[in-house]
C-alpha cells in the first residue's frame, strides 16, 4: 500500500478531505522521524516500536563481482511489532 492509498483510506473513513488526510499522514511520519533522530525510540501502542540501532563496520561481498566491500558503521531503524499486530496478522 502506498502513502497515497493510505491517505485515501483515511479520508474515506474519517470524512476528511484528501488534502487534509495527506497532511495528517505526512505530519505523523515527520513526527516519527524527528523523534527517532532526537530520542532514538518511538512506540505506538497497538502498532509497535521503532528504534535506532548502531550497525558496526563490516566486510561484505559485491554480488556482481565477488569483490570484498567494506560497509561503514551506520545507524539504522529497527521495527518490533506489537503483540496485537502480530496476533492480527496470524
FITIDREN-214826 format. One record per atom (N, C-alpha, C): residue number from 1; chain; atom name; x, y, z. Coordinates in Angstrom, 3 decimals, always signed. Layout:
REM residues N
+-----+-----+------+----------+----------+----------+
| seq | mol | atom |       xx |       yy |       zz |
+-----+-----+------+----------+----------+----------+
| NUM |   A |   CA |        X |        Y |        Z |
...
+-----+-----+------+----------+----------+----------+
This chain:
REM residues 90
+-----+-----+------+----------+----------+----------+
| seq | mol | atom |       xx |       yy |       zz |
+-----+-----+------+----------+----------+----------+
|   1 |   A |    N |   +0.841 |   -1.169 |   +0.000 |
|   1 |   A |   CA |   +0.000 |   +0.000 |   +0.000 |
|   1 |   A |    C |   +0.891 |   +1.239 |   +0.000 |
|   2 |   A |    N |   +0.566 |   +2.184 |   -0.824 |
|   2 |   A |   CA |   +1.362 |   +3.404 |   -0.926 |
|   2 |   A |    C |   +0.846 |   +4.465 |   +0.041 |
|   3 |   A |    N |   +1.645 |   +5.517 |   +0.199 |
|   3 |   A |   CA |   +1.261 |   +6.627 |   +1.068 |
|   3 |   A |    C |   -0.032 |   +7.273 |   +0.571 |
|   4 |   A |    N |   -0.191 |   +7.412 |   -0.733 |
|   4 |   A |   CA |   -1.408 |   +8.000 |   -1.308 |
|   4 |   A |    C |   -2.625 |   +7.124 |   -1.022 |
|   5 |   A |    N |   -2.445 |   +5.813 |   -1.084 |
|   5 |   A |   CA |   -3.556 |   +4.896 |   -0.790 |
|   5 |   A |    C |   -3.944 |   +4.955 |   +0.686 |
|   6 |   A |    N |   -2.955 |   +5.060 |   +1.560 |
|   6 |   A |   CA |   -3.245 |   +5.187 |   +2.988 |
|   6 |   A |    C |   -4.013 |   +6.477 |   +3.240 |
|   7 |   A |    N |   -3.576 |   +7.567 |   +2.632 |
|   7 |   A |   CA |   -4.257 |   +8.853 |   +2.793 |
|   7 |   A |    C |   -5.689 |   +8.775 |   +2.256 |
|   8 |   A |    N |   -5.893 |   +8.092 |   +1.153 |
|   8 |   A |   CA |   -7.240 |   +7.942 |   +0.583 |
|   8 |   A |    C |   -8.133 |   +7.147 |   +1.538 |
|   9 |   A |    N |   -7.587 |   +6.099 |   +2.154 |
|   9 |   A |   CA |   -8.356 |   +5.314 |   +3.121 |
|   9 |   A |    C |   -8.698 |   +6.139 |   +4.351 |
|  10 |   A |    N |   -7.748 |   +6.935 |   +4.824 |
|  10 |   A |   CA |   -8.002 |   +7.806 |   +5.973 |
|  10 |   A |    C |   -9.109 |   +8.792 |   +5.639 |
|  11 |   A |    N |   -9.042 |   +9.383 |   +4.463 |
|  11 |   A |   CA |  -10.056 |  +10.352 |   +4.034 |
|  11 |   A |    C |  -11.436 |   +9.699 |   +3.955 |
|  12 |   A |    N |  -11.498 |   +8.499 |   +3.409 |
|  12 |   A |   CA |  -12.780 |   +7.808 |   +3.257 |
|  12 |   A |    C |  -13.393 |   +7.430 |   +4.607 |
|  13 |   A |    N |  -12.553 |   +6.997 |   +5.542 |
|  13 |   A |   CA |  -13.068 |   +6.523 |   +6.827 |
|  13 |   A |    C |  -13.354 |   +7.648 |   +7.813 |
|  14 |   A |    N |  -12.692 |   +8.794 |   +7.663 |
|  14 |   A |   CA |  -12.862 |   +9.859 |   +8.652 |
|  14 |   A |    C |  -13.690 |  +11.031 |   +8.150 |
|  15 |   A |    N |  -13.905 |  +11.115 |   +6.864 |
|  15 |   A |   CA |  -14.639 |  +12.240 |   +6.318 |
|  15 |   A |    C |  -13.759 |  +13.457 |   +6.057 |
|  16 |   A |    N |  -12.462 |  +13.310 |   +6.269 |
|  16 |   A |   CA |  -11.531 |  +14.392 |   +5.948 |
|  16 |   A |    C |  -11.377 |  +14.497 |   +4.443 |
|  17 |   A |    N |  -10.922 |  +15.651 |   +3.985 |
|  17 |   A |   CA |  -10.621 |  +15.774 |   +2.559 |
|  17 |   A |    C |   -9.322 |  +15.027 |   +2.277 |
|  18 |   A |    N |   -9.087 |  +14.723 |   +1.016 |
|  18 |   A |   CA |   -7.860 |  +14.023 |   +0.612 |
|  18 |   A |    C |   -6.631 |  +14.830 |   +1.025 |
|  19 |   A |    N |   -6.698 |  +16.152 |   +0.872 |
|  19 |   A |   CA |   -5.581 |  +17.028 |   +1.230 |
|  19 |   A |    C |   -5.314 |  +16.993 |   +2.728 |
|  20 |   A |    N |   -6.376 |  +17.056 |   +3.527 |
|  20 |   A |   CA |   -6.217 |  +17.013 |   +4.984 |
|  20 |   A |    C |   -5.652 |  +15.669 |   +5.433 |
|  21 |   A |    N |   -6.113 |  +14.584 |   +4.821 |
|  21 |   A |   CA |   -5.633 |  +13.252 |   +5.179 |
|  21 |   A |    C |   -4.153 |  +13.110 |   +4.837 |
|  22 |   A |    N |   -3.746 |  +13.616 |   +3.675 |
|  22 |   A |   CA |   -2.332 |  +13.536 |   +3.291 |
|  22 |   A |    C |   -1.476 |  +14.376 |   +4.231 |
|  23 |   A |    N |   -1.953 |  +15.543 |   +4.597 |
|  23 |   A |   CA |   -1.206 |  +16.405 |   +5.511 |
|  23 |   A |    C |   -1.074 |  +15.742 |   +6.882 |
|  24 |   A |    N |   -2.144 |  +15.106 |   +7.348 |
|  24 |   A |   CA |   -2.115 |  +14.401 |   +8.629 |
|  24 |   A |    C |   -1.113 |  +13.256 |   +8.595 |
|  25 |   A |    N |   -1.150 |  +12.464 |   +7.536 |
|  25 |   A |   CA |   -0.226 |  +11.339 |   +7.408 |
|  25 |   A |    C |   +1.218 |  +11.824 |   +7.328 |
|  26 |   A |    N |   +1.465 |  +12.875 |   +6.583 |
|  26 |   A |   CA |   +2.811 |  +13.444 |   +6.475 |
|  26 |   A |    C |   +3.291 |  +13.948 |   +7.832 |
|  27 |   A |    N |   +2.400 |  +14.564 |   +8.589 |
|  27 |   A |   CA |   +2.749 |  +15.055 |   +9.926 |
|  27 |   A |    C |   +3.138 |  +13.906 |  +10.848 |
|  28 |   A |    N |   +2.393 |  +12.811 |  +10.799 |
|  28 |   A |   CA |   +2.705 |  +11.645 |  +11.633 |
|  28 |   A |    C |   +4.081 |  +11.077 |  +11.262 |
|  29 |   A |    N |   +4.334 |  +10.939 |   +9.983 |
|  29 |   A |   CA |   +5.627 |  +10.406 |   +9.531 |
|  29 |   A |    C |   +6.766 |  +11.336 |   +9.943 |
|  30 |   A |    N |   +6.570 |  +12.643 |   +9.798 |
|  30 |   A |   CA |   +7.587 |  +13.618 |  +10.213 |
|  30 |   A |    C |   +7.849 |  +13.542 |  +11.714 |
|  31 |   A |    N |   +6.794 |  +13.382 |  +12.498 |
|  31 |   A |   CA |   +6.934 |  +13.302 |  +13.957 |
|  31 |   A |    C |   +7.704 |  +12.041 |  +14.353 |
|  32 |   A |    N |   +7.422 |  +10.920 |  +13.699 |
|  32 |   A |   CA |   +8.160 |   +9.682 |  +13.970 |
|  32 |   A |    C |   +9.634 |   +9.887 |  +13.635 |
|  33 |   A |    N |   +9.916 |  +10.492 |  +12.486 |
|  33 |   A |   CA |  +11.293 |  +10.724 |  +12.057 |
|  33 |   A |    C |  +12.041 |  +11.627 |  +13.031 |
|  34 |   A |    N |  +11.418 |  +12.735 |  +13.427 |
|  34 |   A |   CA |  +12.068 |  +13.666 |  +14.362 |
|  34 |   A |    C |  +12.303 |  +13.028 |  +15.720 |
|  35 |   A |    N |  +11.352 |  +12.238 |  +16.196 |
|  35 |   A |   CA |  +11.506 |  +11.568 |  +17.484 |
|  35 |   A |    C |  +12.630 |  +10.544 |  +17.426 |
|  36 |   A |    N |  +12.741 |   +9.816 |  +16.330 |
|  36 |   A |   CA |  +13.829 |   +8.839 |  +16.184 |
|  36 |   A |    C |  +15.179 |   +9.540 |  +16.148 |
|  37 |   A |    N |  +15.267 |  +10.676 |  +15.458 |
|  37 |   A |   CA |  +16.523 |  +11.427 |  +15.415 |
|  37 |   A |    C |  +16.916 |  +11.924 |  +16.795 |
|  38 |   A |    N |  +15.921 |  +12.409 |  +17.555 |
|  38 |   A |   CA |  +16.189 |  +13.009 |  +18.853 |
|  38 |   A |    C |  +16.369 |  +11.969 |  +19.963 |
|  39 |   A |    N |  +15.405 |  +11.060 |  +20.092 |
|  39 |   A |   CA |  +15.382 |  +10.118 |  +21.214 |
|  39 |   A |    C |  +15.839 |   +8.709 |  +20.851 |
|  40 |   A |    N |  +15.766 |   +8.351 |  +19.585 |
|  40 |   A |   CA |  +16.182 |   +7.022 |  +19.165 |
|  40 |   A |    C |  +15.137 |   +5.949 |  +19.364 |
|  41 |   A |    N |  +13.906 |   +6.326 |  +19.779 |
|  41 |   A |   CA |  +12.858 |   +5.336 |  +20.024 |
|  41 |   A |    C |  +11.496 |   +5.996 |  +19.862 |
|  42 |   A |    N |  +10.569 |   +5.276 |  +19.195 |
|  42 |   A |   CA |   +9.204 |   +5.765 |  +19.035 |
|  42 |   A |    C |   +8.277 |   +4.572 |  +19.179 |
|  43 |   A |    N |   +7.419 |   +4.597 |  +20.198 |
|  43 |   A |   CA |   +6.488 |   +3.497 |  +20.445 |
|  43 |   A |    C |   +5.071 |   +3.962 |  +20.150 |
|  44 |   A |    N |   +4.330 |   +3.144 |  +19.431 |
|  44 |   A |   CA |   +2.945 |   +3.436 |  +19.116 |
|  44 |   A |    C |   +2.118 |   +2.222 |  +19.523 |
|  45 |   A |    N |   +1.308 |   +2.401 |  +20.571 |
|  45 |   A |   CA |   +0.529 |   +1.303 |  +21.125 |
|  45 |   A |    C |   -0.319 |   +0.634 |  +20.041 |
|  46 |   A |    N |   -0.264 |   -0.683 |  +19.996 |
|  46 |   A |   CA |   -1.030 |   -1.442 |  +19.015 |
|  46 |   A |    C |   -0.318 |   -1.639 |  +17.695 |
|  47 |   A |    N |   +0.725 |   -0.862 |  +17.440 |
|  47 |   A |   CA |   +1.480 |   -0.999 |  +16.194 |
|  47 |   A |    C |   +2.850 |   -1.610 |  +16.470 |
|  48 |   A |    N |   +3.636 |   -0.947 |  +17.316 |
|  48 |   A |   CA |   +4.958 |   -1.468 |  +17.637 |
|  48 |   A |    C |   +5.920 |   -0.375 |  +18.036 |
|  49 |   A |    N |   +7.197 |   -0.743 |  +18.047 |
|  49 |   A |   CA |   +8.251 |   +0.171 |  +18.470 |
|  49 |   A |    C |   +9.270 |   +0.318 |  +17.346 |
|  50 |   A |    N |   +9.552 |   +1.572 |  +16.985 |
|  50 |   A |   CA |  +10.634 |   +1.897 |  +16.071 |
|  50 |   A |    C |  +11.824 |   +2.278 |  +16.942 |
|  51 |   A |    N |  +13.005 |   +1.746 |  +16.648 |
|  51 |   A |   CA |  +14.185 |   +2.075 |  +17.434 |
|  51 |   A |    C |  +15.394 |   +2.221 |  +16.521 |
|  52 |   A |    N |  +16.278 |   +3.155 |  +16.882 |
|  52 |   A |   CA |  +17.518 |   +3.357 |  +16.139 |
|  52 |   A |    C |  +18.572 |   +2.434 |  +16.742 |
|  53 |   A |    N |  +19.243 |   +1.670 |  +15.893 |
|  53 |   A |   CA |  +20.305 |   +0.774 |  +16.333 |
|  53 |   A |    C |  +21.594 |   +1.127 |  +15.598 |
|  54 |   A |    N |  +22.711 |   +0.859 |  +16.247 |
|  54 |   A |   CA |  +24.013 |   +1.122 |  +15.626 |
|  54 |   A |    C |  +24.503 |   -0.160 |  +14.958 |
|  55 |   A |    N |  +24.899 |   -0.045 |  +13.717 |
|  55 |   A |   CA |  +25.466 |   -1.169 |  +12.963 |
|  55 |   A |    C |  +26.972 |   -0.953 |  +12.870 |
|  56 |   A |    N |  +27.723 |   -1.958 |  +13.212 |
|  56 |   A |   CA |  +29.179 |   -1.862 |  +13.186 |
|  56 |   A |    C |  +29.695 |   -1.953 |  +11.747 |
|  57 |   A |    N |  +30.907 |   -1.483 |  +11.557 |
|  57 |   A |   CA |  +31.593 |   -1.617 |  +10.268 |
|  57 |   A |    C |  +31.780 |   -3.114 |   +9.997 |
|  58 |   A |    N |  +31.582 |   -3.529 |   +8.726 |
|  58 |   A |   CA |  +31.712 |   -4.943 |   +8.416 |
|  58 |   A |    C |  +32.162 |   -5.155 |   +6.978 |
|  59 |   A |    N |  +32.599 |   -6.340 |   +6.722 |
|  59 |   A |   CA |  +33.013 |   -6.743 |   +5.382 |
|  59 |   A |    C |  +31.853 |   -7.470 |   +4.705 |
|  60 |   A |    N |  +31.657 |   -7.194 |   +3.429 |
|  60 |   A |   CA |  +30.632 |   -7.869 |   +2.631 |
|  60 |   A |    C |  +31.212 |   -8.148 |   +1.254 |
|  61 |   A |    N |  +30.431 |   -8.728 |   +0.393 |
|  61 |   A |   CA |  +30.878 |   -9.014 |   -0.975 |
|  61 |   A |    C |  +29.922 |   -8.373 |   -1.961 |
|  62 |   A |    N |  +30.495 |   -7.826 |   -3.018 |
|  62 |   A |   CA |  +29.703 |   -7.311 |   -4.123 |
|  62 |   A |    C |  +29.143 |   -8.533 |   -4.853 |
|  63 |   A |    N |  +27.827 |   -8.707 |   -4.906 |
|  63 |   A |   CA |  +27.277 |   -9.914 |   -5.524 |
|  63 |   A |    C |  +27.555 |  -10.027 |   -7.018 |
|  64 |   A |    N |  +27.771 |   -8.910 |   -7.679 |
|  64 |   A |   CA |  +28.019 |   -8.942 |   -9.111 |
|  64 |   A |    C |  +29.452 |   -9.373 |   -9.429 |
|  65 |   A |    N |  +30.418 |   -8.815 |   -8.669 |
|  65 |   A |   CA |  +31.819 |   -9.090 |   -8.983 |
|  65 |   A |    C |  +32.481 |  -10.045 |   -8.002 |
|  66 |   A |    N |  +31.912 |  -10.196 |   -6.829 |
|  66 |   A |   CA |  +32.508 |  -11.057 |   -5.808 |
|  66 |   A |    C |  +33.608 |  -10.371 |   -5.014 |
|  67 |   A |    N |  +33.891 |   -9.109 |   -5.318 |
|  67 |   A |   CA |  +34.947 |   -8.384 |   -4.609 |
|  67 |   A |    C |  +34.515 |   -8.056 |   -3.187 |
|  68 |   A |    N |  +35.451 |   -8.088 |   -2.235 |
|  68 |   A |   CA |  +35.113 |   -7.674 |   -0.878 |
|  68 |   A |    C |  +34.854 |   -6.171 |   -0.818 |
|  69 |   A |    N |  +33.857 |   -5.789 |   -0.035 |
|  69 |   A |   CA |  +33.469 |   -4.391 |   +0.114 |
|  69 |   A |    C |  +33.338 |   -4.102 |   +1.605 |
|  70 |   A |    N |  +33.826 |   -2.940 |   +2.032 |
|  70 |   A |   CA |  +33.678 |   -2.545 |   +3.423 |
|  70 |   A |    C |  +32.435 |   -1.675 |   +3.550 |
|  71 |   A |    N |  +31.544 |   -2.083 |   +4.450 |
|  71 |   A |   CA |  +30.355 |   -1.290 |   +4.741 |
|  71 |   A |    C |  +30.645 |   -0.536 |   +6.027 |
|  72 |   A |    N |  +30.587 |   +0.790 |   +5.967 |
|  72 |   A |   CA |  +30.952 |   +1.607 |   +7.118 |
|  72 |   A |    C |  +29.898 |   +1.498 |   +8.220 |
|  73 |   A |    N |  +30.298 |   +1.838 |   +9.433 |
|  73 |   A |   CA |  +29.378 |   +1.849 |  +10.564 |
|  73 |   A |    C |  +28.295 |   +2.897 |  +10.311 |
|  74 |   A |    N |  +27.068 |   +2.565 |  +10.693 |
|  74 |   A |   CA |  +25.964 |   +3.495 |  +10.483 |
|  74 |   A |    C |  +24.827 |   +3.193 |  +11.459 |
|  75 |   A |    N |  +23.865 |   +4.088 |  +11.479 |
|  75 |   A |   CA |  +22.673 |   +3.879 |  +12.302 |
|  75 |   A |    C |  +21.547 |   +3.424 |  +11.388 |
|  76 |   A |    N |  +20.713 |   +2.515 |  +11.885 |
|  76 |   A |   CA |  +19.589 |   +2.008 |  +11.112 |
|  76 |   A |    C |  +18.344 |   +1.990 |  +11.996 |
|  77 |   A |    N |  +17.190 |   +1.915 |  +11.373 |
|  77 |   A |   CA |  +15.932 |   +1.857 |  +12.114 |
|  77 |   A |    C |  +15.447 |   +0.411 |  +12.136 |
|  78 |   A |    N |  +15.101 |   -0.041 |  +13.337 |
|  78 |   A |   CA |  +14.580 |   -1.387 |  +13.543 |
|  78 |   A |    C |  +13.133 |   -1.251 |  +13.995 |
|  79 |   A |    N |  +12.271 |   -2.178 |  +13.573 |
|  79 |   A |   CA |  +10.868 |   -2.154 |  +13.985 |
|  79 |   A |    C |  +10.515 |   -3.467 |  +14.659 |
|  80 |   A |    N |   +9.901 |   -3.365 |  +15.831 |
|  80 |   A |   CA |   +9.422 |   -4.553 |  +16.537 |
|  80 |   A |    C |   +7.907 |   -4.427 |  +16.658 |
|  81 |   A |    N |   +7.157 |   -5.294 |  +15.997 |
|  81 |   A |   CA |   +5.696 |   -5.185 |  +16.026 |
|  81 |   A |    C |   +5.129 |   -5.504 |  +17.406 |
|  82 |   A |    N |   +4.004 |   -4.862 |  +17.734 |
|  82 |   A |   CA |   +3.309 |   -5.123 |  +18.986 |
|  82 |   A |    C |   +2.610 |   -6.477 |  +18.915 |
|  83 |   A |    N |   +2.317 |   -7.034 |  +20.069 |
|  83 |   A |   CA |   +1.666 |   -8.329 |  +20.137 |
|  83 |   A |    C |   +0.306 |   -8.297 |  +19.423 |
|  84 |   A |    N |   -0.442 |   -7.210 |  +19.597 |
|  84 |   A |   CA |   -1.749 |   -7.112 |  +18.951 |
|  84 |   A |    C |   -1.622 |   -7.133 |  +17.425 |
|  85 |   A |    N |   -0.579 |   -6.517 |  +16.883 |
|  85 |   A |   CA |   -0.353 |   -6.529 |  +15.440 |
|  85 |   A |    C |   +0.020 |   -7.941 |  +14.979 |
|  86 |   A |    N |   +0.916 |   -8.588 |  +15.717 |
|  86 |   A |   CA |   +1.315 |   -9.960 |  +15.362 |
|  86 |   A |    C |   +0.114 |  -10.898 |  +15.406 |
|  87 |   A |    N |   -0.706 |  -10.758 |  +16.436 |
|  87 |   A |   CA |   -1.893 |  -11.616 |  +16.557 |
|  87 |   A |    C |   -2.893 |  -11.356 |  +15.437 |
|  88 |   A |    N |   -3.044 |  -10.107 |  +15.036 |
|  88 |   A |   CA |   -3.979 |   -9.762 |  +13.962 |
|  88 |   A |    C |   -3.541 |  -10.352 |  +12.623 |
|  89 |   A |    N |   -2.245 |  -10.413 |  +12.396 |
|  89 |   A |   CA |   -1.713 |  -10.950 |  +11.139 |
|  89 |   A |    C |   -1.811 |  -12.472 |  +11.100 |
|  90 |   A |    N |   -1.615 |  -13.090 |  +12.256 |
|  90 |   A |   CA |   -1.663 |  -14.559 |  +12.318 |
|  90 |   A |    C |   -3.055 |  -14.969 |  +12.568 |
+-----+-----+------+----------+----------+----------+
